[in-house]
Amino acid sequence: MKWNKFDDIMAKAKPIATSAIEKSKPYASQAWSYAKENPGDILLGLITFSAMDIADSLDEIEEMDGFLYIDTDS
C-alpha cells in the first residue's frame, strides 16, 4: 500500500517535471551560450560571490573573537 501511494505521486509528478524541463531547456541553452561568449563576466561573478562569502566568514570570526579566551599566562 505504501508503494501504491508513492507510485501515484510519481505518476502525477513526472509530467509536471517533464514539462518544466522542456520549458527550461531554451533558457539553459542561452545561459550556456552566454557563458561561452563571456567567460570574463562569469569569472567576475564567481570571484565576487567568493569574496562576499569570505567577508561573511571573516565577520563571523570577528564576532567569535569576543567569546574566545586565550590563557597567556602559561
C-alpha positions as CSV (number, residue, x, y, z in Angstrom):
1,M,0.0,0.0,0.0
2,K,2.9,2.3,0.8
3,W,4.4,1.9,-2.7
4,N,1.0,2.5,-4.3
5,K,0.9,6.0,-2.9
6,F,4.4,6.6,-4.0
7,D,3.7,5.4,-7.5
8,D,0.6,7.6,-7.6
9,I,2.6,10.7,-6.6
10,M,5.4,9.8,-9.1
11,A,2.8,9.4,-11.9
12,K,1.4,12.9,-11.1
13,A,4.8,14.5,-10.7
14,K,6.5,13.0,-13.8
15,P,4.5,15.0,-16.4
16,I,5.0,18.2,-14.5
17,A,8.7,17.6,-14.2
18,T,9.0,16.8,-17.9
19,S,7.1,20.0,-18.8
20,A,9.4,22.1,-16.5
21,I,12.5,20.5,-18.1
22,E,11.2,21.2,-21.6
23,K,10.4,24.9,-20.7
24,S,13.8,25.4,-19.1
25,K,15.9,24.0,-22.0
26,P,15.9,27.2,-24.1
27,Y,17.0,29.2,-21.0
28,A,19.8,26.8,-20.2
29,S,20.9,26.9,-23.8
30,Q,21.0,30.7,-23.7
31,A,22.9,30.7,-20.4
32,W,25.4,28.2,-21.8
33,S,26.0,30.3,-24.9
34,Y,26.4,33.5,-22.8
35,A,28.9,31.7,-20.6
36,K,30.9,30.5,-23.6
37,E,30.9,34.0,-25.2
38,N,31.6,36.0,-22.0
39,P,33.9,33.9,-19.7
40,G,35.2,37.1,-18.1
41,D,31.7,38.0,-16.8
42,I,31.2,34.6,-15.4
43,L,34.6,34.6,-13.7
44,L,34.0,38.1,-12.3
45,G,30.7,36.8,-10.8
46,L,32.3,33.8,-9.2
47,I,35.1,35.9,-7.7
48,T,32.5,38.4,-6.4
49,F,30.5,35.6,-4.8
50,S,33.6,34.1,-3.3
51,A,34.7,37.5,-1.9
52,M,31.3,38.0,-0.3
53,D,31.4,34.5,1.2
54,I,34.9,35.2,2.6
55,A,33.7,38.6,4.0
56,D,30.9,36.8,5.8
57,S,33.2,34.2,7.2
58,L,35.6,36.9,8.5
59,D,32.7,38.8,10.1
60,E,31.7,35.6,11.9
61,I,35.3,35.1,13.1
62,E,35.5,38.6,14.4
63,E,32.2,38.2,16.3
64,M,33.5,34.9,17.7
65,D,36.7,36.6,18.8
66,G,34.9,38.3,21.7
67,F,33.9,34.9,23.0
68,L,37.3,33.3,22.8
69,Y,39.7,33.3,25.8
70,I,43.3,32.6,25.4
71,D,45.4,31.9,28.5
72,T,48.6,33.8,28.0
73,D,50.0,33.1,31.5
74,S,51.1,29.6,30.7
